[in-house]
Amino acid sequence: MINHRSEEFEQILKTVLGNLRTIFGTAENVFILGGSGRTSVEASLINALSPGDKVLVGLNGNFGDMMATICKDMGFLVEPVGRDWNGPIDPADVEAALSRDPSIKTVAVVHNESSTGIVNDIKALAEVAHRHGAIIVVDGVSSVGGMPVNVDEWEIDICATGSQKCLMSPPGLGIVAVRQAAWKRIESSKSYRHYMDFRRLKELADRPMPQTPGTTPVSMVRCLDAACRMIMDEGIENGYQRHVRMARAARLGAKALGFSLSPIGQTSPTLITLAIDDSPAFLDGVMKEYALHLGRGLGKLSKSTFRIGIMGAAANEGPVLETLSLMGQYMAQHGFGVPADAGVEAAREALGI
Ligand SMILES: Cc1ncc(COP(=O)(O)O)c(C=O)c1O
């Protein structure tokens, strides 16, 4: 273990922050916090808002609901938009809400809804928010690193993610990108904050040799450093294309196994959502018998769907084919009436292998 205040570690941190800036598509600040994805989402919201402020929250999945809950817990007044989980947040609805109530000065939205698989058009939503003098806070937990996120080009004011998804590192770090336009708000926020105070994080990150407040989770940052280098070595665009190819193959494989893909939420390149009558029973069975870990359905989709993450290192032929193979074997054994290799065959065909 090296000391978090050593020159060696500060150099690592400097390199990681530089690579993260490239991954987020920003020339501005990126901060690393000890915590998880929701730490970075919570940190983003408390720095952007003050108790009593109104915030328009996009609700088209479990993680939009989570943003709304965080906001309520922090004393912010939530105005919902798109509450039916039936498609992307419509920029026209955001426009209408902001026009109706000009006192709403923050829009909070999830980029890639990991529960429904819906992808929201952040560029369009940011444009609308800015036209109304609002800032946009984006949860990019399941998108950053696995699909295009262009913080500067899309003018995202604050974008949050975690280490463990498309950044293919162990869980343990929250990461945020913050653009200049958000600083007035951050400076004036009356939310209680200490460790998560972006002003302190900025002061330390902007030093010639950057630091973080307190004892940095050194081993996690080193893992993230290695992962970022892998992302850079592959080429970010190549990585995005790999996610698209693998998600398409997984969808076709799942379809061949007889799963229905709901008409919404099939655009995500980092996860697929599948429908099944009793998903808890299916997952309990397949996880127990084949030690295969699949994502349970979330929120109001908890009984009717399950999810396969196609993120980072999992977005490769091996994990995708193995997952379809084990699901197929379980299904063939348990009377689902499909050949065990139907999913693998379809996925192979899609991948041309
Ligand atoms: C879109 C999204 N936001 C937030 C979170 C919460 O992240 P964490 O579990 O790391 O706190 C998740 C986790 O799956 C997520 O997918």
The ligand as an SDF file (V2000), in Angstrom:
LIG
                    3D

 16 16  0  0  0  0  0  0  0  0999 V2000
  -28.4060    4.3430  -13.1860 C   0  0  0  0  0  0  0  0  0  0  0  0
  -27.9750    4.0220  -11.7950 C   0  0  0  0  0  0  0  0  0  0  0  0
  -27.9060    5.0190  -10.9050 N   0  0  0  0  0  0  0  0  0  0  0  0
  -27.5060    4.8140   -9.6400 C   0  0  0  0  0  0  0  0  0  0  0  0
  -27.1580    3.5610   -9.2000 C   0  0  0  0  0  0  0  0  0  0  0  0
  -26.7180    3.3560   -7.8030 C   0  0  0  0  0  0  0  0  0  0  0  0
  -25.3750    3.0160   -7.7940 O   0  0  0  0  0  0  0  0  0  0  0  0
  -24.7100    2.3030   -6.5230 P   0  0  0  0  0  0  0  0  0  0  0  0
  -25.4120    0.9960   -6.3570 O   0  0  0  0  0  0  0  0  0  0  0  0
  -23.2810    2.1700   -6.8920 O   0  0  0  0  0  0  0  0  0  0  0  0
  -24.9180    3.1890   -5.3640 O   0  0  0  0  0  0  0  0  0  0  0  0
  -27.2180    2.4810  -10.0910 C   0  0  0  0  0  0  0  0  0  0  0  0
  -26.8750    1.1240   -9.6440 C   0  0  0  0  0  0  0  0  0  0  0  0
  -27.1800    0.1360  -10.2670 O   0  0  0  0  0  0  0  0  0  0  0  0
  -27.6300    2.7240  -11.4190 C   0  0  0  0  0  0  0  0  0  0  0  0
  -27.6770    1.7280  -12.3120 O   0  0  0  0  0  0  0  0  0  0  0  0
  1  2  1  0
  2  3  1  0
  2 15  2  0
  3  4  2  0
  4  5  1  0
  5  6  1  0
  5 12  2  0
  6  7  1  0
  7  8  1  0
  8  9  2  0
  8 10  1  0
  8 11  1  0
 12 13  1  0
 12 15  1  0
 13 14  2  0
 15 16  1  0
M  END
$$$$
